[in-house]
């Protein structure tokens, strides 16, 4: 549990130590499973789908990769992610008090990150003294990914805070009401286009969902939507660096076929066409891309296809892509069933479900699905969401465990 609570802040500071914590959680979980002889988690549909995908990577993709050693170096340790999911969902966050603790700790971390973003936006430098780069705010690592960090942790966090009310913690929704808009403000100020657009799109989906599902909250939903729209409009219009990047984003959309993203996506598609069954192998895109410079008709940039779905398609082929689609489908179905079975309120469900939109939206320029930092962030996001919808109210006969029936 200590490792789990330390993971979000460590992920903001350094990649390597965060990966170590994730691995230690999985190893500890395996020792616990052996010691207690509890292997029921192997029947979890998400775990099964994740292990099937991992098996495909190592028996179908990596052996036939352009560079098998490079591919195996990424495919073999990928098992740590479904194992991490199993550890959190089947062991660490099965007790309601543990979920409360994780929620408050994550809220504290996000609060500090948001404060850092606001200071950067005003001063122009990070707390480490680094000037903001290319009009974008920075993490403590100096990366321009703080917007993704806030968005991918922020949506499950708000959902967790809202759901605390059903576990006897009425302060949760209050904190969500305060911290939520501040996180939205911070994401917009980071100037990360994908994080900002997906955040706004997710909020739109949540608003439509609540408006349709809860008629009694329609007026409140419209009021909140109007207030947030006004806030975002003011920032875009009056903060020069945000305004400038918004204009360039619109220009990019209008002239997308002349952008570097179009070239990268086009290359990724043709790499798949040339290697349709098993792909080029994990971590092989960075080498093979040079063979497609003439096709892209522009400088080749990036170490991965900048789209999760194209990355899986190009690097794992049809077989791996089918296994990946199966994994995503199982995730969504299991999440929906548990949210319905446990009667999670519509607003909380909306924010928790947005974890999948933020991390797996198919039409977006995204980070790598297999690289350690974005992969940890992705798995943390929907693992926290899944653990929350799996929790049940304690009863007179129950133990207050999330898996209590």
C-alpha positions in Angstrom: 0.0 0.0 0.0 2.9 2.3 0.7 4.3 1.7 -2.8 0.9 2.4 -4.3 0.5 5.7 -2.5 4.0 6.7 -3.5 3.5 5.8 -7.1 1.6 9.0 -8.3 4.1 11.5 -6.8 7.1 9.5 -7.9 5.6 9.3 -11.4 5.6 13.1 -11.5 9.3 13.3 -10.4 11.1 10.4 -12.1 10.3 7.5 -14.6 12.6 4.8 -13.4 11.7 4.8 -9.7 8.0 4.8 -10.6 8.5 1.8 -12.7 10.4 0.1 -9.8 7.5 0.8 -7.5 5.0 -0.7 -10.0 7.1 -3.8 -10.3 7.5 -4.2 -6.5 3.7 -4.0 -6.1 3.3 -6.8 -8.6 6.0 -9.0 -7.0 4.6 -8.4 -3.5 1.2 -9.4 -4.9 2.6 -12.7 -6.3 4.2 -13.5 -2.9 0.8 -12.7 -1.2 -1.0 -15.0 -3.7 1.4 -17.9 -3.1 1.4 -17.4 0.7 -2.4 -17.2 1.0 -3.0 -19.6 -1.9 -5.5 -17.1 -3.4 -5.5 -17.2 -7.2 -9.1 -16.2 -7.9 -7.7 -13.0 -9.5 -6.7 -15.1 -12.5 -10.4 -15.4 -13.3 -10.8 -11.7 -13.5 -11.8 -11.0 -17.2 -9.5 -8.0 -17.4 -6.5 -9.9 -16.1 -7.3 -12.8 -18.5 -7.5 -10.4 -21.5 -4.3 -8.7 -20.4 -2.4 -12.0 -20.1 -3.8 -13.1 -23.5 -2.4 -9.9 -25.0 0.9 -10.4 -23.3 1.1 -14.0 -24.6 0.4 -12.7 -28.2 3.2 -10.2 -27.8 5.7 -12.8 -26.9 4.6 -15.8 -29.0 3.4 -14.1 -32.2 4.8 -10.5 -32.4 8.3 -10.5 -30.9 9.6 -13.8 -32.5 8.9 -12.3 -36.0 9.9 -8.7 -35.3 12.4 -6.8 -37.4 14.6 -6.8 -34.3 13.4 -9.6 -32.0 15.7 -8.7 -29.1 14.5 -5.1 -29.0 10.9 -6.3 -29.2 11.3 -8.9 -26.4 13.0 -6.3 -24.2 9.6 -4.5 -24.2 7.1 -7.4 -24.6 8.4 -9.7 -21.8 8.2 -7.1 -19.0 4.9 -5.8 -20.2 3.2 -8.4 -17.9 3.8 -6.0 -15.0 0.8 -3.9 -16.1 -2.0 -6.5 -15.9 -0.2 -7.8 -12.7 -0.4 -4.3 -11.3 -4.1 -4.0 -12.2 -4.7 -7.4 -10.4 -2.8 -6.3 -7.3 -4.7 -3.1 -6.9 -8.2 -4.4 -7.9 -7.9 -7.7 -6.0 -5.7 -6.9 -3.1 -4.8 -3.3 -2.2 -8.0 -1.4 -2.8 -10.5 -4.0 -1.8 -11.1 -2.4 1.6 -13.2 0.7 1.8 -10.8 2.4 4.2 -7.9 1.7 1.7 -9.9 3.4 -1.1 -10.5 6.4 1.1 -6.8 6.6 1.9 -5.8 6.3 -1.7 -8.3 9.0 -2.7 -7.1 11.5 -0.2 -3.5 10.9 -0.9 -4.1 11.3 -4.7 -6.1 14.5 -4.0 -3.1 15.9 -2.1 -0.7 15.0 -4.9 -2.9 16.6 -7.5 -3.4 19.6 -5.4 0.4 20.2 -5.2 0.8 19.6 -9.0 -2.0 22.1 -9.8 -0.4 24.6 -7.4 2.9 24.1 -9.2 1.2 24.7 -12.6 -0.4 27.9 -11.5 2.9 29.2 -10.2 4.6 28.3 -13.5 1.8 30.0 -15.4 2.3 33.2 -13.5 6.1 33.2 -13.1 7.2 31.5 -16.4 9.5 29.1 -14.5 9.0 25.8 -12.7 9.8 25.3 -9.0 13.1 23.7 -10.2 14.0 27.0 -11.9 13.5 25.7 -15.5 11.7 28.2 -17.9 8.6 26.8 -19.5 9.4 25.3 -22.9 7.6 26.0 -26.2 4.8 27.8 -24.3 4.1 24.6 -22.3 4.4 23.9 -18.5 6.7 21.3 -17.2 6.8 18.4 -14.7 9.6 18.1 -12.1 11.4 15.9 -14.7 11.3 18.8 -17.1 8.9 17.0 -19.4 6.0 18.8 -21.2 3.5 16.2 -20.1 2.1 17.7 -16.9 -1.3 18.2 -18.6 -1.6 14.5 -19.4 -0.6 13.7 -15.8 -3.4 15.9 -14.4 -6.0 14.7 -16.9 -5.3 11.0 -16.5 -5.2 11.1 -12.7 -7.8 13.9 -12.4 -10.8 12.2 -13.9 -10.6 9.1 -11.8 -9.8 11.2 -8.7 -13.0 13.4 -9.1 -15.0 10.2 -9.6 -13.4 8.7 -6.4 -14.1 11.9 -4.4 -17.8 11.9 -5.5 -18.1 8.2 -4.6 -16.7 8.8 -1.1 -20.1 10.2 -0.2 -21.7 6.8 -0.5 -19.0 5.5 1.9 -19.9 8.0 4.6 -17.4 10.8 3.7 -19.6 13.8 2.6 -16.4 16.0 2.3 -15.5 14.1 -0.9 -17.9 15.8 -3.3 -17.0 19.2 -1.7 -13.3 18.7 -2.4 -14.2 17.5 -5.9 -16.2 20.7 -6.5 -13.1 22.8 -5.5 -10.3 20.8 -6.9 -12.0 19.8 -10.2 -12.2 23.3 -11.7 -8.7 24.0 -10.5 -7.4 20.9 -12.4 -9.3 22.0 -15.5 -7.7 25.4 -15.3 -4.3 23.9 -14.9 -4.7 21.5 -17.8 -5.7 24.4 -20.1 -2.8 26.5 -18.9 -0.3 23.7 -19.6 -1.0 24.3 -23.3 -1.0 20.5 -24.1 -3.4 20.3 -27.0 -4.3 16.6 -26.7 -4.8 16.8 -22.9 -6.9 19.9 -23.2 -9.1 18.8 -26.0 -9.7 15.3 -24.6 -10.4 16.9 -21.2 -13.0 19.3 -22.7 -14.5 16.5 -24.8 -14.8 14.2 -21.7 -16.5 17.0 -19.7 -18.9 17.4 -22.6 -19.7 13.7 -22.6 -20.2 13.7 -18.8 -22.5 16.7 -19.1 -24.6 15.1 -21.8 -24.7 11.8 -19.8 -25.9 13.5 -16.6 -28.3 15.7 -18.5 -30.0 12.7 -20.0 -29.7 10.3 -17.0 -30.7 12.7 -14.2 -33.5 15.1 -15.2 -33.5 16.7 -11.8 -29.9 18.0 -12.3 -30.4 19.4 -15.8 -30.5 23.0 -14.6 -27.4 22.6 -12.5 -25.6 20.8 -15.4 -26.4 23.7 -17.7 -25.2 26.2 -15.1 -21.9 24.4 -14.5 -21.4 24.0 -18.3 -21.9 27.7 -18.8 -19.5 28.7 -16.1 -16.8 26.3 -17.3 -17.3 27.5 -20.9 -16.9 31.1 -19.8 -13.7 30.2 -17.8 -12.1 28.4 -20.7 -13.1 31.2 -23.1 -11.5 33.9 -20.9 -8.2 31.9 -20.7 -8.0 31.3 -24.4 -8.8 34.9 -25.3 -6.7 36.7 -22.8 -3.7 34.5 -22.0 -1.4 35.1 -25.0 0.5 31.9 -25.0 -2.7 29.9 -24.8 -4.3 32.0 -27.5 -1.3 31.6 -29.8 -1.3 27.8 -29.4 -5.1 27.5 -29.8 -4.8 29.4 -33.1 -2.0 27.1 -34.3 -4.0 24.1 -33.3 -6.9 25.3 -35.5 -4.5 25.9 -38.3 -3.1 22.4 -37.9 -6.6 20.9 -38.1 -7.4 22.9 -41.2 -4.1 21.9 -42.9 -3.7 18.5 -41.3 -2.6 16.8 -44.5 0.5 19.1 -44.5 1.4 18.5 -40.8 4.0 16.2 -39.3 1.3 14.2 -37.6 -0.2 13.4 -40.9 3.2 12.1 -42.1 3.6 10.0 -38.9 0.1 8.5 -39.2 0.6 7.8 -42.9 3.9 6.1 -42.2 2.4 4.0 -39.4 -0.4 2.8 -41.7 2.0 1.8 -44.5 4.2 0.0 -42.0 1.2 -2.0 -41.0 0.4 -2.7 -44.7 3.9 -4.0 -45.2 3.8 -6.1 -42.0 0.1 -7.0 -41.7 0.0 -10.1 -39.6 2.6 -9.7 -36.8 3.7 -6.1 -37.2 7.3 -4.8 -37.0 7.7 -5.6 -33.3 7.6 -3.5 -30.2 10.1 -0.6 -30.1 11.0 -1.2 -33.8 9.1 1.8 -35.2 12.0 4.1 -34.3 14.3 2.1 -36.7 12.0 1.2 -39.5 10.6 4.8 -39.8 13.6 5.9 -41.8 12.6 3.6 -44.6 9.4 5.6 -45.1 10.8 9.1 -45.3 10.0 9.5 -49.0 6.5 8.2 -48.4 5.9 10.8 -45.6 7.3 13.6 -47.8 8.4 15.4 -44.7 11.0 15.1 -41.9 10.4 11.9 -39.8 9.9 12.8 -36.2 9.0 10.8 -33.1 10.0 7.5 -31.6 6.5 6.0 -31.9 3.4 6.6 -34.1 1.8 9.1 -31.7 -1.5 7.2 -31.6 -2.2 4.2 -29.4 -4.3 2.4 -32.0 -1.9 3.0 -34.9 1.1 2.0 -32.6 -0.5 -1.3 -31.8 -1.5 -1.9 -35.4 2.0 -1.1 -36.8 4.0 -2.8 -34.1 1.9 -5.9 -33.4 -0.1 -6.5 -36.7 -3.6 -7.8 -37.0 -3.1 -10.6 -34.4 -1.9 -8.2 -31.7 -4.4 -5.6 -32.6 -7.3 -8.1 -32.3 -6.0 -9.0 -28.8 -5.7 -5.3 -27.9 -9.3 -4.6 -29.0 -10.4 -7.6 -26.9 -8.6 -6.1 -23.9 -10.2 -2.7 -24.3 -13.6 -4.2 -24.9 -13.4 -6.3 -21.7 -12.3 -3.3 -19.7 -15.3 -1.3 -20.8 -17.8 -4.1 -20.3 -16.5 -5.0 -16.9 -16.4 -1.4 -15.8 -20.0 -0.8 -17.0 -21.3 -4.0 -15.3 -19.7 -3.2 -11.9 -20.9 0.4 -12.0 -24.5 -0.8 -12.7 -24.3 -3.6 -10.1 -23.0 -1.4 -7.4 -25.3 1.5 -8.3 -22.6 4.1 -8.7 -24.2 7.5 -9.1 -24.3 8.9 -12.7 -21.9 11.8 -12.1 -19.3 9.6 -10.4 -19.6 7.0 -13.2 -19.2 9.7 -15.8 -15.9 10.9 -14.3 -14.6 7.4 -13.7 -15.5 6.3 -17.2 -13.7 9.3 -18.7 -10.5 7.5 -17.7 -10.9 5.4 -20.8 -11.6 8.4 -23.0 -8.5 10.3 -21.8 -6.2 7.3 -22.2 -7.6 5.3 -25.2 -9.5 7.8 -27.4 -8.8 6.5 -30.9 -8.7 9.8 -32.8 -5.9 11.7 -31.0 -2.2 12.3 -31.0 -1.2 10.4 -27.9 1.8 9.0 -26.0 3.1 5.5 -26.5 1.0 2.6 -25.1 4.2 0.5 -24.3 6.7 3.0 -23.0 7.0 3.0 -19.2 5.9 6.5 -18.1 2.7 6.9 -20.3 1.9 3.2 -19.8 2.1 3.5 -16.0 -0.1 6.6 -16.1 -2.6 4.9 -18.3 -2.9 1.8 -16.2 -3.1 3.8 -13.0 -5.9 5.8 -14.4 -8.3 3.1 -15.3 -7.2 0.8 -12.4 -8.2 3.4 -9.9 -11.5 3.8 -11.7 -12.2 0.1 -11.8 -11.3 -0.3 -8.1 -13.8 2.4 -7.2 -16.8 0.9 -9.1 -15.9 -2.5 -7.7 -16.5 -1.3 -4.1 -19.7 -2.1 -2.3 -21.4 -0.5 0.6 -20.6 -2.4 3.9 -23.6 -4.3 5.3 -24.4 -5.7 8.7 -23.2 -9.1 7.5 -20.6 -7.9 5.1 -17.0 -7.0 5.9 -16.9 -3.8 3.9 -14.7 -5.3 1.3 -15.0 -4.1 -2.3 -15.6 -7.6 -3.4 -18.3 -8.3 -0.8 -21.5 -9.8 -2.3 
